[in-house]
Amino acid sequence: MTGALSHIRVLDLSRVLAGPWCGQILGDLGAEVIKVERPGSGDDTRHWGPPYIKDAEGNDSREAAYFQSANRNKQSLTLDFTQPEGQRLVRELVAQCDVLLENFKVGGLAAYGLDYESLKAINPRLIYCSITGFGQTGPYAKRAGYDFMIQGLGGLMSLTGRPEGEEGAGPMKVGVALTDILTGLYATVGVLAALNQREQSNIGQHIDVALLDVQVACLANQAMNYLATGVSPRRLGNAHPNIVPYQDFPSADGNFILAVGNDGQFRKFCEVAGLPALADDPRFSTNKARVAHRAELIPLLRQATVFKTTAQWIELLEKAGVPCGPINDLQQVFADPQVQARGLRLDLPNAMGSTTPQVASPLRLSATPVAYRSAPPLLGQHTEALLQRLLGMSETQVAELREAGVI
């Protein structure tokens, strides 16, 4: 069965994470994705190790695990488009592609004639997606923007970390490059929308996606809390700004998460915890009251939760219909029976004679399911085959390009 995007060809000039994440999603959905990389070095993240993927003998390869997270279902074409001949090859490829992904600095590709205006003259149906730190316009447009910087500038770090007055207080970045990931997702949505519009108009368009824009947009309820009051939300650690109790609590053997979403759940929790009077206390009987009296309530609950283990709390609260859960490390995550039942780990055979572990796509399409056609490619693995298949080049012509350092 073919994938939902099996009729789409993508030229992926992006590197690191946001752009490649978009390209991987499109590839998982069936698109043919051609990853253009620098000869000799490739995507920066190929070298962001350790850890590295093991080869057939169990030794570290030169393939960093970081690169493997965002580049499956792609073909690697090494091409130096700083050279005129390389620019010509990109243009010829663009004529046969539906989508181009790039995350160079604003105006960076114009010097090579590979900007949107130049390429749409070759292929008016081209969907050209530019991913940058700050977008194509505005006073910061020329600046480089990286996930960590954007988490700080865009307000996420001001909301993340222990609150003032607690040990270890201070702003904290999220443990994964979340802004990059979210930007890759928004870029994917934009590409799919543009492809759908092209079905009606028969013309492509330029998509401008900025990490800062995405970060601010994804502040969600916290942004609205500020806009509605004019007061910047403060860090609350693992607590929720609008719901109480909705945070981590200590148990007899660690910690667990309690996520009370309404007054009925709070009453059930109090009954399980042996604190039924709290549910009738006017300071705590409604969520509005609990938010106002958070500082009084949380210590009372913490004194009670330490007398049962995490497993005991989860068993009792699940029976009572109160949302709760453990705080797992990644070993526990991939050992979890639900994660295993959903097949979220997979191992793909690679060109090194071993397998590459992967996290599966979360997308479940009944008619056009996600397919894993290949592990992340070795650098330049498909260069010759692509040039011959798409551009009709002979072995001699490919050899001449290699000799000239173009590929």
DACORLIN-V475258 format. One record per run of one state. SS is the DSSP state (alpha for helix, beta for strand, coil for the rest). FROM is the first residue (numbers start at 0). TO is the last residue. Records with the same first field share a line. If there is no record, write none. Layout:
# DACORLIN-V475258
SS->FROM-TO + FROM-TO
This chain:
# DACORLIN-V475258
coil->0-7 + 12-16 + 28-30 + 37-42 + 47-50 + 54-58 + 68-73 + 78-82 + 94-97 + 102-108 + 112-114 + 122-125 + 132-145 + 153-155 + 159-160 + 162-167 + 169-176 + 201-203 + 217-218 + 229-244 + 251-252 + 259-261 + 272-274 + 280-285 + 292-292 + 305-308 + 320-322 + 326-328 + 335-335 + 341-343 + 349-353 + 359-381 + 391-393 + 403-406
beta->8-11 + 31-36 + 51-53 + 59-63 + 74-77 + 98-101 + 126-131 + 161-161 + 168-168 + 204-209 + 245-250 + 253-258 + 323-325 + 344-348 + 354-358
alpha->17-27 + 43-46 + 64-67 + 83-93 + 109-111 + 115-121 + 146-152 + 156-158 + 177-200 + 210-216 + 219-228 + 262-271 + 275-279 + 286-291 + 293-304 + 309-319 + 329-334 + 336-340 + 382-390 + 394-402
